[in-house]
Amino acid sequence: MKETLQGVEEIFDKRAPTDSSATFERLWSITEELMTKIRARFELTRDPSTDDLESYRGENEYPAGRLAAYSGPEIDWLVHSWIGNPTLGFTNMHLTAWLGPQIDVPHLGIAWGTLPDLWFYIDFNARSDLMLDTDSLDKYFEPMNDDFLELRADEGLAPFTSKALYVRQALSETAICFTTPGRTYSEERLNQISQLAHTRVDQWLAFVDEAEPVPAERRVQLAADDLTRRRNIAERDPANVMAVRFFGDNLTSRLVAALWGGDRQLPRPT
């Protein structure tokens, strides 16, 4: 299938309003399953800066959202969130986990939702230049290469190619980032996404368990680089325009800051 080159706002505006509530509920249930796995492995404390974002909404029942961010001894920043207007067809869910600087393993990035086209993204976020750090390339990303190629050959999926250069730069070469244009997706497709995500989370947790400690002299720079990456990804996401449309500039600024920890109160791990 031809790749998707339209942005999130363009896709949404060109589609007729479509009630995607059922798909939203299914995707959110998968997100909750993955969060349960992560909670079982890490000690997590919710950052108080996101307490008031537990439930927020527009003038009516929808648009609405929920954003919770956590930190802990091994986790620098973890976001578990959803935002959207399911009755019109737009939803966006995040489960992103950024490790502390003592653990030199890629971060975990998962996001999906409806435009109302089904779209999904699953990736490991590299913390080094993989053209140079071939050990990390071979260890963390090569195991995903076969799945990536198989998905690219799937005629029911359209690779999602962002118009934003930074977004393309932020994705790994094995990033799972696809849409299913129109109403071509099914329960079988949702089950496939669930299986892919659970497999990636299981792989990531195994990598964390097997990780060697980062030398103390590298940790300060690694923590600084992680924060810059996280802030850039949050602030340069072209999909932020959808939050502005539904909630206005002020709340959108709060939400974007929460994605990268701009208002965090808990200390960062060292």
C-alpha positions as CSV (number, residue, x, y, z in Angstrom):
1,M,0.0,0.0,0.0
2,K,1.2,3.5,-0.8
3,E,2.7,5.3,2.2
4,T,0.8,8.0,4.1
5,L,2.4,11.4,3.5
6,Q,-0.5,13.5,5.0
7,G,-0.2,15.0,8.4
8,V,-2.5,14.1,11.3
9,E,-4.5,17.3,10.9
10,E,-4.9,16.8,7.2
11,I,-6.1,13.2,7.5
12,F,-8.6,14.2,10.2
13,D,-10.0,17.1,8.2
14,K,-10.4,15.1,5.1
15,R,-12.4,12.3,6.8
16,A,-16.0,12.4,7.7
17,P,-16.7,12.4,11.4
18,T,-16.6,8.8,12.5
19,D,-17.3,7.4,15.9
20,S,-14.2,5.5,16.9
21,S,-15.1,4.9,20.5
22,A,-14.9,1.1,20.2
23,T,-11.5,1.2,18.7
24,F,-10.4,3.7,21.3
25,E,-11.5,1.4,24.1
26,R,-9.7,-1.6,22.6
27,L,-6.4,0.4,22.2
28,W,-6.6,1.8,25.6
29,S,-7.2,-1.6,27.1
30,I,-3.9,-2.8,25.4
31,T,-2.1,0.3,26.8
32,E,-3.3,-0.6,30.3
33,E,-2.1,-4.2,29.9
34,L,1.4,-2.9,28.9
35,M,1.4,-0.4,31.8
36,T,0.6,-3.3,34.2
37,K,3.7,-5.1,33.0
38,I,5.9,-2.1,33.4
39,R,4.5,-1.4,36.9
40,A,5.3,-4.9,37.9
41,R,9.0,-4.3,37.0
42,F,9.7,-0.8,38.2
43,E,9.1,1.3,41.3
44,L,7.1,4.2,40.1
45,T,5.8,7.3,41.8
46,R,3.4,9.7,40.1
47,D,4.8,13.2,39.7
48,P,2.5,15.7,41.5
49,S,2.8,18.1,38.6
50,T,0.4,15.8,36.6
51,D,-2.2,15.2,39.4
52,D,-4.6,17.8,38.0
53,L,-4.3,16.2,34.6
54,E,-5.9,13.0,35.7
55,S,-9.1,14.1,34.0
56,Y,-9.5,17.1,31.8
57,R,-12.1,17.9,29.2
58,G,-13.6,20.4,26.9
59,E,-17.0,22.0,27.2
60,N,-18.9,18.8,26.8
61,E,-18.1,15.1,27.5
62,Y,-15.6,15.2,24.7
63,P,-12.9,16.2,23.8
64,A,-11.2,14.9,26.9
65,G,-8.0,13.3,28.1
66,R,-5.9,12.0,30.9
67,L,-2.2,12.3,31.5
68,A,-0.1,10.7,34.3
69,A,3.7,10.9,34.5
70,Y,5.8,8.9,36.8
71,S,9.4,8.7,37.9
72,G,11.4,6.2,40.0
73,P,14.9,4.9,40.8
74,E,15.3,3.4,37.3
75,I,12.8,5.5,35.4
76,D,13.5,9.2,34.6
77,W,10.1,9.9,33.1
78,L,7.2,7.7,32.1
79,V,4.0,9.0,30.4
80,H,0.7,7.1,30.4
81,S,-1.9,9.1,28.6
82,W,-4.8,9.5,26.2
83,I,-6.3,12.5,24.5
84,G,-9.0,12.8,22.0
85,N,-12.5,13.2,20.7
86,P,-13.5,9.5,20.0
87,T,-17.0,10.4,18.8
88,L,-15.4,12.5,16.0
89,G,-12.7,10.0,15.2
90,F,-9.5,11.5,16.8
91,T,-7.7,9.7,19.6
92,N,-4.1,9.5,20.7
93,M,-2.6,7.3,23.4
94,H,0.9,7.3,24.8
95,L,3.0,4.9,26.8
96,T,6.6,6.2,26.7
97,A,9.3,5.2,29.2
98,W,12.6,7.1,29.6
99,L,15.2,5.3,31.6
100,G,17.6,6.8,34.1
101,P,21.2,7.5,33.1
102,Q,22.6,4.5,35.0
103,I,20.9,2.2,32.5
104,D,22.3,2.3,28.9
105,V,19.3,0.7,27.1
106,P,17.2,2.5,24.5
107,H,14.0,4.1,25.8
108,L,10.5,2.7,25.0
109,G,8.1,4.6,22.7
110,I,4.5,3.5,22.1
111,A,1.7,5.6,20.7
112,W,-1.4,4.8,18.7
113,G,-4.9,6.0,18.1
114,T,-7.5,6.9,15.4
115,L,-7.6,9.7,12.8
116,P,-10.2,8.1,12.3
117,D,-7.8,5.8,10.3
118,L,-6.1,3.4,12.7
119,W,-2.4,4.3,13.3
120,F,0.3,2.9,15.5
121,Y,3.9,3.5,16.5
122,I,6.2,1.2,18.4
123,D,9.9,1.8,18.7
124,F,13.0,1.8,20.8
125,N,14.5,5.3,21.1
126,A,18.3,5.1,20.6
127,R,20.6,7.0,23.0
128,S,23.7,6.9,20.8
129,D,24.7,7.4,17.2
130,L,24.0,4.0,15.7
131,M,26.2,4.6,12.7
132,L,29.1,4.5,15.2
133,D,27.6,2.4,18.1
134,T,27.1,-0.8,16.1
135,D,27.1,-2.9,19.2
136,S,23.8,-1.2,20.3
137,L,22.5,-1.4,16.7
138,D,23.1,-5.2,16.6
139,K,21.9,-5.9,20.1
140,Y,18.7,-3.7,20.3
141,F,17.5,-3.0,16.8
142,E,18.6,-5.9,14.6
143,P,16.2,-8.3,16.4
144,M,13.3,-6.1,15.2
145,N,14.4,-6.0,11.5
146,D,12.5,-9.0,10.3
147,D,9.2,-7.9,11.8
148,F,9.8,-4.4,10.3
149,L,10.3,-5.8,6.8
150,E,7.3,-8.1,7.2
151,L,5.1,-5.2,8.1
152,R,6.4,-3.1,5.2
153,A,5.3,-6.0,2.9
154,D,1.8,-6.0,4.4
155,E,-0.6,-4.6,1.7
156,G,-3.1,-3.6,4.4
157,L,-0.7,-1.2,6.0
158,A,0.6,2.2,4.8
159,P,3.9,3.4,6.2
160,F,3.3,6.7,8.0
161,T,5.9,9.2,6.8
162,S,5.8,12.5,8.7
163,K,6.3,15.7,6.8
164,A,8.3,17.0,9.8
165,L,12.0,16.3,9.3
166,Y,12.6,16.1,13.1
167,V,10.0,13.4,13.5
168,R,11.6,11.3,10.8
169,Q,15.0,11.9,12.4
170,A,13.6,10.7,15.8
171,L,12.4,7.3,14.5
172,S,14.8,4.4,14.3
173,E,15.2,2.5,11.1
174,T,13.1,-0.4,12.5
175,A,10.3,1.8,13.9
176,I,6.8,0.3,13.5
177,C,4.9,3.4,12.3
178,F,1.8,2.6,10.1
179,T,-1.7,3.6,9.3
180,T,-4.6,1.5,7.9
181,P,-6.4,4.0,5.6
182,G,-10.2,3.9,5.5
183,R,-12.0,1.2,7.4
184,T,-9.8,-1.7,6.4
185,Y,-8.7,-2.6,9.9
186,S,-10.3,-5.4,11.9
187,E,-10.2,-7.1,15.3
188,E,-7.4,-9.3,13.7
189,R,-5.4,-6.1,13.1
190,L,-5.9,-4.9,16.6
191,N,-4.8,-8.3,17.9
192,Q,-1.7,-8.0,15.7
193,I,-0.9,-4.6,17.2
194,S,-1.4,-6.0,20.7
195,Q,1.0,-8.9,20.0
196,L,3.7,-6.6,18.5
197,A,3.5,-4.2,21.5
198,H,3.6,-7.0,24.1
199,T,6.6,-8.5,22.3
200,R,8.5,-5.2,22.3
201,V,7.8,-4.5,25.9
202,D,8.9,-8.0,26.9
203,Q,12.1,-7.5,24.9
204,W,12.7,-4.1,26.4
205,L,12.2,-5.3,30.0
206,A,14.7,-8.2,29.3
207,F,17.3,-5.7,28.0
208,V,16.8,-3.6,31.1
209,D,17.3,-6.6,33.4
210,E,20.5,-7.6,31.5
211,A,22.0,-4.1,31.3
212,E,25.4,-3.3,32.6
213,P,25.7,-0.2,34.8
214,V,26.7,3.0,33.0
215,P,30.1,4.4,34.3
216,A,29.5,7.3,36.7
217,E,31.4,9.7,34.5
218,R,29.0,9.2,31.6
219,R,25.8,9.7,33.5
220,V,25.6,13.4,33.6
221,Q,25.9,13.8,29.9
222,L,23.5,10.9,29.2
223,A,20.9,12.5,31.4
224,A,21.3,15.9,29.7
225,D,21.0,14.3,26.2
226,D,17.9,12.3,27.3
227,L,16.2,15.5,28.5
228,T,17.0,17.3,25.3
229,R,15.7,14.4,23.2
230,R,12.5,14.2,25.2
231,R,11.8,17.9,25.1
232,N,12.4,18.2,21.4
233,I,10.1,15.2,20.6
234,A,7.3,16.7,22.7
235,E,7.6,20.3,21.5
236,R,8.2,19.6,17.9
237,D,5.4,17.1,17.4
238,P,3.2,18.4,14.6
239,A,0.2,16.6,16.1
240,N,0.2,19.2,18.9
241,V,-2.1,21.3,16.6
242,M,-4.9,18.9,17.4
243,A,-4.6,19.6,21.1
244,V,-4.7,23.3,20.4
245,R,-7.8,22.8,18.3
246,F,-9.6,20.9,21.1
247,F,-8.3,22.6,24.2
248,G,-6.6,25.9,23.4
249,D,-3.1,27.1,23.7
250,N,-2.8,27.3,27.5
251,L,-3.8,23.7,28.3
252,T,-1.8,22.4,25.3
253,S,1.3,24.1,26.7
254,R,0.7,22.3,30.0
255,L,0.2,19.0,28.3
256,V,3.4,19.3,26.2
257,A,5.4,20.3,29.2
258,A,4.0,17.2,31.1
259,L,5.2,15.0,28.2
260,W,8.8,15.9,28.7
261,G,8.8,16.8,32.4
262,G,8.9,20.6,32.2
263,D,7.0,21.1,35.4
264,R,8.3,18.0,37.3
265,Q,8.6,18.0,41.0
266,L,10.2,14.6,41.7
267,P,14.0,14.5,41.3
268,R,15.6,12.8,38.4
269,P,17.4,9.4,39.0
270,T,21.2,9.6,39.1
